[in-house]
Structures are given as structure tokens and as C-alpha cells.
Amino acid sequence: MAQLLSNLGTYVPDNLFASLDVPVLVKPVTLLTGQGVIKRGTVLGKITKAIGAPVKTGTGNGTCTDVSLGATAKIGTYTMTCTAAVGNGGTFSVVDPDNMQLTNATVGTAYAGPINFKINDGTTDFIVGDKFTIAVAAGSGKYKVVDSTSVDGSQVAERVLIADTDTTDADVITEAYISGHFNREALIFGGEDTADDHEVALRDLNIILSDNITY
């Protein structure tokens, strides 16, 4: 449940806030370990997707490697089925969790799409009907510094960290603002992101940005 800041014991009076005309609400967050010290005013995104290891069925003993999420990955199972078998190669259809046909994959060639992978030839050739499945599951729900180049859901801005937090050695449960009127120049983003990249998404969450205070 969100908490309304009602006293200066929680509110830190600095230039992070542009105004207190918008209710300042906070909620707990779990910050993912390994991000070092994350500063107050850092904008956070939630990990909503995670990709699993490929599972193979069939005759060929080739492998599926270099598996990773793409930007548009859906939660559910992706299925790659051999539709054309040739010596030391082949073609695989790719179907998404909604049974939508995607671009075919070719053995030995890196595949880039909603998920990324590479199907490799083995000592026993693939035959028609051989399959790989790759599941995309709901993510951990932990938070990372927002970065528009991420693909695990944390590229979507959701919250603003309330206090400096050291995540070097472990996940940390702390708090973050989920609404308020913030000074855009005081907010911190990951990668090369700026307030302009996330302002619309934040506004939809009642996190309002202004640039009327120099930070």
C-alpha cells in the first residue's frame, strides 16, 4: 500500500522536488544487487521479464545458444520447429506465445527478434519436426536504474528512489516515490537517458517533472 508523506522525518528538503502541489506517495521496492550505490533521485524500472534455457526435442543433436530477450518479447513459450532439413543445416519456423508466425531461423545464423538465439548444427543432422522451445517468464519484480536500452522491462520508468542505497553485495529493500512533482534536472537516469526519454511515461503515473529549479 502506498504511503503519503506527512512529515519531514521522511521528506528530505532538497532540490529533488520542484513543488509539493502533487501528493508525494512512496512504496517499498527491492533493488537488484550489483548496481553499486544508487543515488537519491534515481529513476527506477521494474524487471518484468526473464528468459529461460532452450529445451530440445527430436533427433538432431545440435544446440541453441546465445539466448537473450529482445525488446518486444512476450511472456510465454516460443517454439522453433525444423521445417526444412539439409546436411549440416536447416530451416526452423519460429512461433511466438500467441501462435503468431515470425521470421524463420536458419541453422548457423544468429536470429534477432522478440527473442534472440542461434541454432547450431551438431554431429547428427536435424530432421523435420525437431524442436526447440524457449520460455519467457515473468521477471523478478526487482528494480534497476531505468535505461531505455534494457529489454527486461526495466526500460520503463516507474519510480524515483527516496535515498542513497548501496546494492553492491546484496538486494536491498528500500522505498521509492510513486508520485510527486520533481525537478527534472535533479533526476538521475541510466545509460544515456534523459528526462525527455521518460517524461510521458512518468506523467501517466502522476510523477510530474518541471525544470524551474537549477540543481
Secondary structure in CASP SS format (residue, H / E / C, confidence):
PFRMAT SS
TARGET T0000
AUTHOR 0000-0000-0000
METHOD secondary structure of the structure
MODEL  1
M C 1.00
A C 1.00
Q E 1.00
L E 1.00
L C 1.00
S C 1.00
N C 1.00
L C 1.00
G C 1.00
T C 1.00
Y C 1.00
V C 1.00
P C 1.00
D C 1.00
N C 1.00
L C 1.00
F E 1.00
A E 1.00
S E 1.00
L C 1.00
D C 1.00
V C 1.00
P C 1.00
V C 1.00
L E 1.00
V E 1.00
K E 1.00
P E 1.00
V E 1.00
T E 1.00
L E 1.00
L C 1.00
T C 1.00
G C 1.00
Q C 1.00
G C 1.00
V E 1.00
I E 1.00
K C 1.00
R C 1.00
G C 1.00
T E 1.00
V E 1.00
L E 1.00
G E 1.00
K E 1.00
I C 1.00
T C 1.00
K E 1.00
A E 1.00
I E 1.00
G C 1.00
A C 1.00
P C 1.00
V E 1.00
K E 1.00
T E 1.00
G C 1.00
T C 1.00
G C 1.00
N C 1.00
G C 1.00
T E 1.00
C E 1.00
T E 1.00
D E 1.00
V E 1.00
S E 1.00
L E 1.00
G C 1.00
A C 1.00
T C 1.00
A C 1.00
K C 1.00
I C 1.00
G E 1.00
T E 1.00
Y E 1.00
T E 1.00
M E 1.00
T E 1.00
C E 1.00
T E 1.00
A E 1.00
A E 1.00
V E 1.00
G C 1.00
N C 1.00
G E 1.00
G E 1.00
T E 1.00
F E 1.00
S E 1.00
V E 1.00
V E 1.00
D C 1.00
P C 1.00
D C 1.00
N C 1.00
M C 1.00
Q E 1.00
L E 1.00
T E 1.00
N E 1.00
A E 1.00
T E 1.00
V C 1.00
G C 1.00
T C 1.00
A E 1.00
Y E 1.00
A C 1.00
G C 1.00
P C 1.00
I E 1.00
N E 1.00
F E 1.00
K E 1.00
I E 1.00
N E 1.00
D C 1.00
G C 1.00
T C 1.00
T C 1.00
D C 1.00
F C 1.00
I C 1.00
V C 1.00
G C 1.00
D C 1.00
K E 1.00
F E 1.00
T E 1.00
I E 1.00
A E 1.00
V E 1.00
A E 1.00
A E 1.00
G C 1.00
S C 1.00
G C 1.00
K C 1.00
Y E 1.00
K E 1.00
V E 1.00
V C 1.00
D C 1.00
S C 1.00
T C 1.00
S C 1.00
V C 1.00
D C 1.00
G C 1.00
S C 1.00
Q C 1.00
V C 1.00
A E 1.00
E E 1.00
R E 1.00
V E 1.00
L E 1.00
I C 1.00
A C 1.00
D C 1.00
T E 1.00
D E 1.00
T C 1.00
T C 1.00
D C 1.00
A C 1.00
D C 1.00
V E 1.00
I E 1.00
T E 1.00
E E 1.00
A E 1.00
Y E 1.00
I E 1.00
S E 1.00
G E 1.00
H E 1.00
F E 1.00
N E 1.00
R H 1.00
E H 1.00
A H 1.00
L C 1.00
I E 1.00
F C 1.00
G C 1.00
G C 1.00
E C 1.00
D C 1.00
T C 1.00
A H 1.00
D H 1.00
D H 1.00
H H 1.00
E H 1.00
V H 1.00
A H 1.00
L H 1.00
R H 1.00
D H 1.00
L C 1.00
N C 1.00
I E 1.00
I E 1.00
L E 1.00
S E 1.00
D C 1.00
N C 1.00
I C 1.00
T C 1.00
Y C 1.00
END
